[in-house]
């Protein structure tokens, strides 16, 4: 038995020698000779770009210093750009960095491509790319695939015309979880995604057959996709099959995959080692690549009588030589121009301005473009007395959904069930009183929002946390406002890469990206992975806003703001103990600011000790503060609310007043937010001399015990009381010689 990866049939119109093998297919799908001329010109430009790019990344001409960080050459897959000619102008393209030939075919210019790889600071590059419906290149293998599914799903949710979304990736990406996620979600939701796998047979140095036992084509069919294999070195076949498959996608409202068999004629990147081949093996490989080369076969066909007979093309040797000469000169000139632009930027010290601009984007609250247009609809009742924390979240989701048609919810069991915590649901009593049209359907204590908003805006997701975040991010890139729930925050580790990726995309694009990840969090009698506090895991991620409300009104106001008026990725932590264990007056009102503008608040005023905390621990800290009143100790509790970006101003002001600082959190002590708080205060210019050393009250740095023993792990009121008394009764020690005052 041979290699199953090589035995599948492959569509071909131009043979390696330039002869036509399928005249009927050519006549049926090929538009005209001029189109092939354009494709051939583009292919030549990309071949030269690949050669020049590798030179710039290793040994630039004229003894210039190598400035290009990394280059991934498309040499050998140039014919794949013919697929872009078969797409429509409104179709969106996402591609892995190697395949920048498809960006060029969508008229992303060679200067822009060089600037991207050189890292020339020019914010217009991203703007121009997105205007042409081409995302900037994705450098992490496979990551663009589930994003494409989210972009394709978005118009289906709000009833707009669905474009085709084309996503390009290599054979190595088919071994990733992103590949399985993307194909499963695309088929499940019948999205109009065209997956184009450029299979060059090797991922850095590992052959495709070692990436998986099943051929890529069969994997795609196993997920329910229409899939076909094409000779990717044949631009005519690439164009014809792409046009055919795109029409099939629109007609059937289902995804499809084209496997383009291409070659890799250069190293994986300029920085990667080459294949370990002998001289004989190297010569044999070059001979094989040259015999089936896309440039060679296309040129041979254009110069043949068949080109004139079938397409009316008259092309001469002299024209071919001149085109190649002009291509080489142009590409080399643009490589040098891009080099000069980067060298000038380095010389002029633009680096600091770039870093400062990024930091400003992270810390400042953006003005959401439609903030003033968000519905100020009147809700009934506007005030709910004795509402629980869970109620606050339920009404925030419901009201946000009603106020903005672009809001939708995506969660495992979040639709028909109303979520495992019954947060994507409304109290049945409210339904019967204020939404009588649904009263006959309300039978249990809570009524799923899906029955009101519909299954397109309250979606039951597959059991796939990575996919939930990635697909929602894609929908946010389209312009929607997804709210997703990870059932328990401990599961967020599965989606960690995708959460960080959303922040990266926001910072790269610099445009609004509405994405709220709800994380039911915190301790109690739960099994492992159902009670972890994951705040420290994400604290060092720029572009990712992290909030942790503690009151009924804040739960409502901050979730509403996160969904409607923030325009940035938000991790919204919800302590599960607050769902039913706190009550308060709830005012249902539209948000008027970004969630990051909520900052910190004084939850309990005092003058002797400052406690900085968040979430359910705020209530524990207040209980401790009340308990030590009898000792004559006045405690100020600061509810941090917004954990990242962290603004310590209010906290510093409080510590300046009290001279003492205690931090309290459920997270493990090592690397927790308490350490960040102590550092922020210690580095500040305070006006009062500290009266005691800072104290951190936190969980131990160790595994959670069995659920019934959770109180021995999660700090309780007594631990905070002990810390308060110690802080007041233990004076600040005068540093001895050789020691360092850390506060």
N, C-alpha and C positions, 0 to 999 in steps of 0.2 A: 504493500500500500504506500502510495506517495504522500507528499505533504498536502494535507487537506486545505491549507491556506493558498495553494497554487493551482488546485484542480478545478476551481469554479469557473464557469464561462465568463468571458469578458467582452463587452461591446467595443468594437473597433471599426473605424471608417477609413482612416489613413494607416496603412501598414508602415513598418519602420523604414521601408525603402521609398516611401512617398506615394505608392500606388493606392488606388481606391478599392477597398474591399466590400463596401456596401453602398452602391450608388443610389438605391431606393431611399435609404435613411438620409443620405446627404440631400437629395432633392426635396424630401419631405420637410426637413427642419432647417436647412441652411438658407439664410435670407438673401445674401448677395456677395459678390466678390470683394466689394469695398470693406465689408465687415472683417473678412479674413485678413485683408491688408492691415487693418488697424490692430487686429489681434497679434499678427506677426510682428508689427512694429513694437507693440507693448512687450511681447515676449523677448525681443532683442534688448530692449531697455532693461528689463528685469534680469536678464542673464548678465549684462554688464554691471548692473547694480550689485548683484550677488558677488561678482568678482572684485569690484572696487570696495565693497563693504568689508570683505574678508581682509583685503590689503590694509584698509584703514585701521582695522582692529588688531593687526599684527605688525606689518612693516609698511607704513605709509610712504608714498613716493617723495622724492626730494629731501630725504632725511628728516622728515617732520616727526615730531614726537607723537606717539600713538595717544590719542585722546578719547577715542571711541571705547566706551566701557565694555560693551558686548555687541556682537553682531551675529544674527542668525540668518544664514543665506538661503534664498529660495531657489538656488541654482539646481535645476533638475525637475522643478515642478511648475515651470513657467506657463505651460499650457493650461493649467488649472484656471488661469484668469479668464479663459473663454467662458467659463460658467457665469461670470458677472454680466457678460453681454447678453446672456439668456434671461437674466432677472429683469424685473421692472424697476423703474426709478424709485418707487415708494417702498421697495423691499429693503429691510435693514440687514446689515452685514456685521457679524462679529467674527473675529479671526485670531488665531494663534499667531504670535509674532513672526514665525518663519514665513507665513503665507502673505507677506505684504504685497505680493503681486495682485491680490484681489482688491486691496485698497487702491493700488495704482490704476486698476481697470475702472474703478469708480471715481477716478480723477483726483485722488490724493497725490499731489505732485511729488516728484523725486526730491526736490529740496525739502519738503516736509518730512518725507520718509527718512532722509539722511539726518535732519534735525532731531527727529524722534530718537534715533539710535545714538547720535552724538550727545543728546541731552541738552540741546540748545534751548535756553529759557525763552519760551514764546507762548504765552497763554492762548494766542489765536489758533495754535495748532489744534487743540482739542475742539475749539468752537467750530473751526472749518470742518473737521472730521464729522462731528455730530450733525452739522447742517447737511452734509452729504449722506447722512444715514449710515455712516461707517464708524463703529466704535474704535477708539484707540486700541492698539494691539494688546492682547492678553499674554502675559509672560509666564503664567502658571498653567501648566498643561491641563487641559480639560475644563478649566473654570468657566469658559465662555458658553459651554453647552447648556447648563441649566438656566443661565441668565437669558439665553435666547428663548427658552420655553416660557419664562416669565413674561418677556416682552411680547411674545405671541399670544399669551393667555390674556393679557390686559385688555385689549379691545373687545374680546369675547365677553369679559365681565361687564363692561359698560355699554355693550351693544353698538360698538363702532365697527366700521369696515375692517376686516382682518387682512393685514399685509402678509406676505410670506417673509419669514425671518430665516436668513441663511447663516449657518454657523460652520466655520472651517476649523479643522483640527487634524492632528497627525495620528498615525496608527498607535503610538504609545499611549495616547489619551484614552484609547478604548479599554485599557486595563484599569482605569480609575473608577472610583465611586461616582464621579460626576457623569461619566458616560452612562452607567446604569440608571442613575437618577434621572438624567435628561430624557433618555428614551422611554423610561417607564411613565414619567409625568406627561411627556408629549403625546404618547399613545392614550393614556388614561383620560386626558382632557381634550384630545383631538385637536391639538394646536397645529397651525400651519407653519411647521418648522421643516426646513430642508437641511439635513445634516450632510456635510461634505467632508468625508474622511480622506485626507491625502496620505495614502499608504506608500511610504518609501521603503518599507520592509525592515526598518531598523530604528530603534529608539536609543540614540547616542551610540550604543554598541550592542544592544540586545535585540536579536531578530524578533520579528512579529510573532513567529510560532512559539517563542518562549514567553510571550506576554499573555498567552491564553491558548487553551486547547482547541477552541472553536473559532473558525474563521469569522472575521468581523461582519461579513454579510449575514451569516447565520445568527450571530448575536442580535443584530437588528431585527431580523425576521422573528426571532424568539420573543422580542418585546412587542411584536405586532406591527412593525413598520414595513412598508413597501421598500424593498432594497434592491440595488442593482450594482454590478461591478463594471467599470469603464476603464479603458486604456487612457490614463491621465496624461500620457505623452502625446496624445492625439487631440489637438484643439477642436477639430471639427466634431469628433465624437463627444467631447466634453460639452460643447455648446448644445449639440442636438439632444443629448440625454437630459441635460439640465432643463432645457426648454420643455421637454416632454414630462419630466417629473414635476416641474413647477405647475404645469397645467393640471396634472393629476392631483396634486395637493389641493389646489383651489376647487376642483370639481368634487373631491371626496371629503374635504375638510379634515384631512388626516396628515400626519407627518410622514416623511420618507427619508431614505439615506442613499447617497451615492458614494461608492467606494472608488476613488480615483487612484489607479496604480501609477505611481510616479517614481522618480529616482531622487537620491540625494547625492549630488556631485561634489559636495564640499564637506568639511568636518561639521559636526553638530553645531558648534559655534566657533568663533575665533579663539575662545579660551579653552575649549575642550580638546583633549588629545585626539589624534586621528586613530583610525583603525590600525591594529597591530598586524600588518600584512607584509609578506615577503615581497621582493621586487617582482617576482613572477606573478603572484596573486594580484598585486597592484596593477600590473600591465593587463592582465586578463579582465579585471574589473573595469578598467578604463575602456577597453575594447568593447565590452558588453554595453556599457553606458553610452558610448559613442554610436553604436549601431542602432540603438532604439531612441536616440536623443530627439526631443521635441523640436528643437530649433532646426536640426538637420532634416528631419522628415518634412517639416512644414515648408522649408526652403526648397527642398527637392520637388514637392508637389507644385509649389507656385511656379517653378521654372519648367514644369512639364506640360505637354499638350493637353493633358486632362484638365488642368486648371482653366485653360481657355475654353475647352469644350463644355465643361460642367458649370463653371461660374463666370465665364466671360472675362477671366483675368489674363492680362498680358504682362508678364514680368520678365525682366532680363537680368543677366549676370551682372552687368555694370550697375544696374539699379540696386541690386542686392548688395554689392560691394560698397556702394556709396552710402546706403542706409546703415550698414554696419559701421562704417567709418564715422558717420555723423553721430550715431548712438554712443559709440565709445568716447568720442570727444565731449559730447554733452554731459554724460554721466560723470566722467572724471572731473569736469569743470565744476559740476554741482557738489561733488564730494569735497573738493578743495574749498568751495565757497562756504559750505556748512562748517568745515573745520575752522575757517577764519572767523565765522560768527561765534563759535564757542570760545576760541582763543581770545577774541575781543571781550566777550562777557567775563571771562576769567581775569583778564587784565584790568578791567574796569571795576572789579570787586562787586559784581552783582550777586555773589553767593549769599551775603548777609541779607540782602533785600528779599531773596527767594525764601530763605528760612524764616525771616520775620513775617512774610506774607502768609506762609503756611501756618505759623503759630497763631496769627491773628484770625485766620479762618476757623481754627479749632476753638478759640476762646470766645469770639464775638458771636452774638445772636444775630442770625440773618433775618432780614425782612422778607417774609414769605409773600410771593407775588400776588396771591389771591386772598391774603388775610382779611382785607376789607370786604371781600365779596362773599365770605363764608356766611351762610344763612344765619340770621339772627332770629330764626323762627321761635315763636312762642311755644313753650312746652307746658303741659299740664300734668301734675301740679308743678309749679316752679320751685316750691319748697317741700321737702319731704322730711318730716320729723322722725327722729329715732331710727335713722337709716344705718345699716351696717356698712362695714368697709366693702363687703362684697356688693351690696346694693350700689354704692358709689361707682364701682367699676362697671357694673351692668348698665347703669344709666349713662355713663360716659360713653360706652360703646354704642348704645342705642342712639343717643342724641347725636353723636358724631356721624353715624351712618345716615341719619336723617338730614343732617345739615350739609353734607357733601357727598354727591353721588359717586365720587372717586374713592371713597373709603370702602374697603372690604376686609373681611376677616378670614383667616386661613389657619386651621388648627386640626390636629388629630382629634376626632370626636367632637369638634367644636360646632358642628352644624346641627344634625338631627338630634343629638343628645344635649347640646348646650354646653359642652365642655365637661371634663371630669370634675371640675370644681363648680360647675353650673354658673360660670361667669358670662358666657355668651348666651345669656337667657335673661328673661325678666320675671319678676315675681308674678305669679298667677293672679293674685289679688289686684295688682295694677292693671293687668290685661282686662279683667272682668269689669273694672270700673272705668278705665280710660280708653280702652281699645275694644269696644264691644263686638266689633266685627269678627274678632278672633276668639271671643269668649267660649263659643261652643267647642273649640278645639283644645281649650285649656283644661287639663285634667290633673296635673301634678302640681307640686309646689312652685316649680319654675317652668316657664314657657320659652322654648328655644327661639333665639332671634332669627334663625333660618326661616321659620314659618312666617315672619314678617318681611324680612329683607330679601328672601329668596335664596336658592342654592347657588347662585352665581356671586352673591356678595357675602355669603356666610358658608364657606366651603369646607367640607370634610376632606382633609388631606391624607395622602398615604402615610404610612408609618415610617417617616423618613425626615428626621430633623434637619439634616443637611439640605435636602431638597426643599423643605418648607422655607428655609431662610433664603436659599439661592433663587428660587422661583419668585418669591415675594420681592427680592431685590430687583430682579428683572422687571417685574410689574411696576415697581417704583421708578425704574429708569424710563419706563414708558410715560410716567406722569401720574400713576395712581397712588393711593395712600393706604398701603396694606398694614393691617394689624395682625400679627401672628402670635400664637401662644405655643410656647414649649411647655408641655404639661407640668414638668417639674424642672426647676433650674438646674438640677444635677444632670439632666439630659443635654444641657447646652454644650457640654464638652464635645458631644458628637458633632455639633454644628459650629464649633469654635472657629474653624478656618473661614466659614462662610460669613459669620458675624463680622470678623475682622475685615474680610474682603469688602463687605458693604461700606465700611468706613473708608477703606482705601479708594473705592470707586467714587464716593462722595468728594473726597479731597482731590482726586485726579480730575474729575469733571468740573468741580467747582460750582455745580448747579444743584438746585433743590433735589433732595432724595428723601422722600417721606417714607420712613420705615420704622415701625414700632415692634419691638420684640418683647412680648410680655413674659416675665419669668416668675411664676409662683415659687417662692423661695422660703428658706428658713427651717428651723428645727421643730421638734415635736416628736411624737411617737410614730415615726415613719421608718420604712425600710431604707437600706442604703440606696443612694442616688436619688432619693425622694426628699431630702432634707438639707442638702448642702447649701452653704452660702458661697456663691461664686463671684462675689464682688471683686476680690483681688485678681482673679483670673484675667479680667478685662480692663483693669484700672490703667494700664500703660498702653492703651490703644488710642492714639490721636484720631479725632473725628467721630468717636463713639461716645455719645452722651449717655450718662448713667444716672438714673434717678431712683429714689427709694422713699416714697411718701409714707407718712405714719398716721394721718388723720383722715376722717371721712371726706371732708371737703377737699383736702389736698389730693386724695386718690382720684376724685372726680376731676378737679381742675387741671391737675398735672397730666392725667391721661388724655383729657380733651386737647390740651395744648400740644402734647407729644404727637397726637394723631393729626391735628388740623393746622397748627401754626408754627411748627418748628422747622420742617423741611430738611432735617438731618436724621441719620440713624440714631435711634434711642433704645437703650436697654431699660425696660420699665420693670423694676423689681417690686414684687408684691408679696409681703409676708403672709403666708397662709393663715397664721393665727389672727390676722386682722380681718379676715373675711367675715367672721361671725363674732369675734370677741371685743370689738369696739363699736360704739354707736354714737351718732351725733346728728346735728342738723345739716341737711344737704340742700344747697342752692344750686339748681341746674341752670348754668349760664354759659354762653359761648366764650371761648378763650380769647384773650386779647394780647397775648405775648408768647414768646418762645418758652419752652419748658425750662431751658437753661437759665432764664431770667428769674425763676423763682428763688434761686439761691438758698441760703440758710435762713432759719427763723429761730427766735427765742421761744422755746416751748414752756419754760419755767424760769422765772426771774430769780436771781440770787446775787450774792456779792462776795462769798467766801471761796467757792470752788466752781470751776467750769467743767461740765461733762459734755463731750461731743459724741453724738451717737446718731443712729438712724433706724428707720423701720420700727419693728415691734419693740426694740430695745429702748426707744424713746419713752414708752409707757413704763417699762421697768425702771428706767433712770428716774422718772418723775416719782414713782412710788418710793424709790430709795431716798430721793430728795425730801419727800414729805416725812419719811421715817426719821431722818436726822435733825429735823427741826427741833425736836425735844432736846437735842444736844447743843442747841444754839448755833447750828451750822446752816448757813444760807447757801443753797446750791442753784446755780444757773445751768439749765439744760439747753444745749443748742441742737436743734433738729437739723441735720446736715441737708437732707432732702436731695440736693444735687451733688452727687459724688464725683462726677467728671463731666466737663472740666471743673477742677476744684478751685474755688475762690475762697481763701481763708480770711478775708477782711473782717467779717462779723465775728468770727471765732477769735481772731487776734485781739479785737476790741474787748471781747469778754474776758480773755485771759489777762489783758492789761489791767482790767478792773479787779479781777479776783486774785491774780497771782498764782493760781493753781490750775492744773489741767489733768483731767482724766478722760481717756477715750474708752468707749464701750462698744463691742461688736460681737456678733455670733461667729464671725470668720476666725480661722486660726490666727494666732498671735503673729507667727512668722510671716512677714510680707503682707500683713493686713493693712487696712486703711488707717488704723491707729498709728502705724509707723509714719505714714505720709502726713498725718495731722501734726504729730510731734515735730517732724522735720520742718513743716511749713511755719509753725509757731516759733521754733528755735531760730530759724533763719530771719525772722522778721525783726523790725526795729521797734521793740516794745518800750513803753515808758515806765512801767512798774517793774521793780526787781522781783523775779520769781521767788515765791515763798516756800516752794517744795518742788521736788523732782516730779516730772510727769509720770503718770501711771497708766498702763494699758490693761484694760480688762477685756479678755478675749478667750476664745476656745483654745485648748491646747493644740500644739502642732502634732497631731496624731490622728488615727482613724476614728470615725464615729463608733460608739459602742452600739450594741443592739438597741432597737427603738425604745424599749421600756426604760432604758437608763439614760435617756437623752438629757435630763436635767443635770447629770454629772458632767456633761460635756459643754452644753450651752450655758453661758454665764447667767446666774440668777440674781435676784435683788440683793441677797446677802453679800454676794461678791462685790457689788457696787458700793454697798454701805461700808464694807471693810476698807475699800479703796478710798472712800471719802474721808473716813476717820483717820486713816493712815496719812493721807495728804495734809490734813489739818494739824495733826499731832506730831508729824515728823518735819522739823524745820529743814530748810535748805542747808545743805552741808557746804561749808567753805572749801573750795577745792584745795587739795594739798599739792605740794610740789610734784610736778610730773603728771598730775591728773588733768582732765579737761572738762570744763563746764559745758555740758551738752544741751543746756536749755537756757 
